[in-house]
Amino acid sequence: MRKLVLLVIVLMTVALSIGCQQSRLSEEEVKSIVQEEVTRQLAGELVRDVVGQELSSQVTGGRVRDIIRTEVTSQTATFNDAIRQEVTRQLASVDDIVRQEVTSQLASVDTLTLSELYIKNRDGQNIIMLGASVYGDGGLIIFSRDGKAVVHLVGDDGNGMLYVYNIYGEIVAEVEASSSGDGFLGINDRYGLVTFEAP
């Protein structure tokens, strides 16, 4: 600013001496020229001040951005850790609750009652069925992988019966216990005709 004041004084002195030497410029014109030059110099000084302040601000802003970025990263990591710990704690709680409920349910089951129970192979097909008849007798059916019954073992009025089926679904062998306590064995051909029978 001192330079500017000094410059104004020098310019006014030069302008007055020029104005006095040359009679073409009036005192008002000289003042106008000096005022324009001073205004131009002041404007240039203000622009430099504004630019300097903006640069300082930008440098400070960059540092502020770095500090904010570091803090946000730190807070995000802390937040993620807190979330991870809470989720782990909640999952452990859920696991404990499920384990306790399953144990409670299993302990409260005195007798499991089903009318049919299937065992499936790896392809999801039923290959064994355990079941109970409407009369309360038990039964076991074994299926081939194409879904056809091949063996049928049942209880009937206190007696057991075993049936073996061929590929066409026909009984080809049967073993039974009669109500008198005797056993029976029958072998049939594929057309259902008895080929062997004992007794």
C-alpha positions in Angstrom: 0.0 0.0 0.0 2.9 2.3 0.7 4.2 1.7 -2.8 0.9 2.7 -4.1 0.8 6.0 -2.2 4.4 6.7 -3.4 3.4 5.9 -6.9 0.4 8.3 -6.8 2.6 11.1 -5.5 5.2 10.5 -8.3 2.5 10.3 -10.9 0.8 13.5 -9.7 4.1 15.3 -9.7 4.9 14.0 -13.2 1.5 14.8 -14.5 1.5 18.4 -13.1 4.9 19.0 -14.5 3.8 17.7 -17.9 0.6 19.6 -17.6 2.4 22.8 -16.8 4.9 22.3 -19.6 2.3 21.7 -22.1 -0.5 24.1 -22.1 -2.8 21.7 -24.0 -4.0 19.8 -20.9 -6.0 21.6 -18.3 -5.6 20.9 -14.6 -8.8 18.9 -14.6 -7.6 16.7 -17.4 -4.4 16.0 -15.5 -6.3 15.2 -12.4 -8.5 12.8 -14.5 -5.5 11.0 -16.0 -3.9 10.7 -12.5 -7.2 9.4 -11.0 -7.5 6.8 -13.8 -4.0 5.6 -13.2 -4.5 5.5 -9.5 -7.7 3.6 -9.9 -6.0 1.1 -12.3 -3.2 0.6 -9.8 -5.6 0.2 -6.9 -7.7 -2.3 -8.8 -4.6 -4.3 -9.7 -3.5 -4.3 -6.1 -7.0 -5.4 -5.0 -7.0 -8.2 -7.6 -3.6 -9.4 -6.4 -4.9 -9.3 -2.8 -8.0 -11.3 -3.7 -6.0 -13.8 -5.7 -3.5 -14.2 -2.9 -6.3 -14.8 -0.4 -8.0 -17.3 -2.7 -4.7 -19.2 -3.1 -4.2 -19.3 0.6 -7.8 -20.4 1.0 -7.3 -23.2 -1.6 -4.1 -24.4 0.1 -6.0 -24.4 3.4 -9.0 -26.0 1.8 -6.8 -28.8 0.4 -5.4 -29.4 3.9 -8.9 -29.3 5.3 -10.0 -31.8 2.6 -7.2 -34.1 3.6 -8.1 -33.9 7.3 -11.8 -34.5 6.5 -10.9 -37.5 4.2 -8.7 -39.0 7.0 -11.4 -38.5 9.6 -14.1 -39.9 7.4 -12.0 -43.0 6.6 -11.2 -43.5 10.3 -14.9 -43.1 11.3 -16.0 -45.4 8.5 -13.6 -48.1 9.7 -14.8 -47.7 13.2 -18.4 -47.8 12.1 -17.8 -50.9 10.0 -16.1 -52.6 12.9 -19.0 -51.7 15.2 -21.5 -53.1 12.7 -19.5 -56.3 12.2 -19.3 -56.9 15.9 -23.0 -56.2 16.4 -24.0 -58.5 13.5 -21.7 -61.3 14.9 -23.3 -60.8 18.4 -26.8 -60.9 17.0 -26.1 -64.0 14.9 -24.6 -65.7 18.0 -27.8 -64.8 19.9 -30.0 -66.1 17.1 -28.0 -69.3 16.9 -28.4 -69.8 20.7 -32.1 -69.1 20.5 -32.6 -71.6 17.7 -30.5 -74.3 19.4 -32.5 -73.8 22.6 -35.8 -73.9 20.8 -34.9 -77.0 18.8 -33.7 -78.7 22.0 -36.9 -77.7 23.8 -39.1 -79.0 21.0 -37.2 -82.3 20.7 -37.3 -82.8 24.5 -41.1 -82.2 24.5 -41.8 -84.8 21.8 -42.6 -88.0 23.7 -43.9 -89.9 20.7 -43.5 -89.1 17.0 -46.6 -90.2 15.1 -46.5 -90.4 11.3 -48.7 -92.3 8.9 -46.0 -92.3 6.2 -42.3 -91.7 6.1 -40.3 -91.7 2.8 -36.6 -92.1 2.2 -35.4 -90.5 -1.0 -32.3 -91.3 -3.1 -29.8 -88.6 -4.3 -32.1 -87.8 -7.2 -35.0 -86.9 -4.9 -37.0 -90.0 -5.8 -38.9 -92.0 -3.1 -37.2 -95.4 -2.8 -38.5 -96.6 0.6 -41.9 -95.9 2.3 -42.7 -96.8 5.9 -46.3 -96.5 6.7 -49.3 -97.5 8.7 -52.6 -98.8 7.3 -55.9 -97.5 8.3 -56.3 -100.6 10.6 -53.1 -99.7 12.4 -50.8 -102.3 10.8 -47.3 -101.3 9.6 -45.9 -101.6 6.1 -42.7 -101.2 4.2 -42.6 -100.7 0.4 -39.3 -100.6 -1.5 -39.4 -98.9 -4.9 -37.0 -99.2 -7.9 -35.4 -96.0 -9.1 -38.1 -95.6 -11.8 -40.7 -95.4 -9.0 -42.3 -98.9 -9.3 -42.9 -100.9 -6.1 -40.7 -104.0 -6.1 -41.1 -105.3 -2.5 -44.0 -104.9 -0.1 -43.8 -106.1 3.5 -46.9 -105.6 5.6 -48.6 -106.7 8.8 -52.2 -107.8 8.6 -54.3 -109.0 11.6 -51.1 -110.0 13.5 -49.6 -111.9 10.6 -46.9 -110.8 8.2 -46.9 -110.8 4.4 -44.2 -110.3 1.9 -44.9 -109.6 -1.8 -42.3 -109.3 -4.6 -43.3 -107.5 -7.8 -41.8 -107.9 -11.3 -41.0 -105.0 -13.7 -44.7 -105.0 -14.8 -46.0 -104.4 -11.3 -47.3 -108.0 -10.9 -46.8 -110.1 -7.8 -44.4 -112.9 -8.7 -43.6 -114.2 -5.2 -45.5 -114.0 -1.9 -44.8 -115.3 1.6 -47.6 -115.1 4.2 -48.4 -116.3 7.6 -52.0 -117.5 7.9 -54.4 -116.8 10.8 -53.9 -120.5 11.9 -50.2 -119.9 12.2 -49.1 -121.8 9.1 -46.9 -120.4 6.5 -47.6 -120.0 2.8 -45.2 -119.6 -0.1 -46.4 -118.8 -3.6 -44.6 -118.2 -6.8 -46.4 -116.9 -9.9 -45.4 -116.4 -13.5 -45.6 -113.0 -15.1 -49.2 -113.7 -16.2 -50.4 -114.2 -12.6 -50.5 -118.0 -12.9 -49.3 -119.9 -9.8 -46.2 -122.0 -10.7 -45.4 -123.1 -7.2 -47.3 -123.1 -3.9 -46.5 -124.5 -0.5 -48.5 -125.9 1.4 
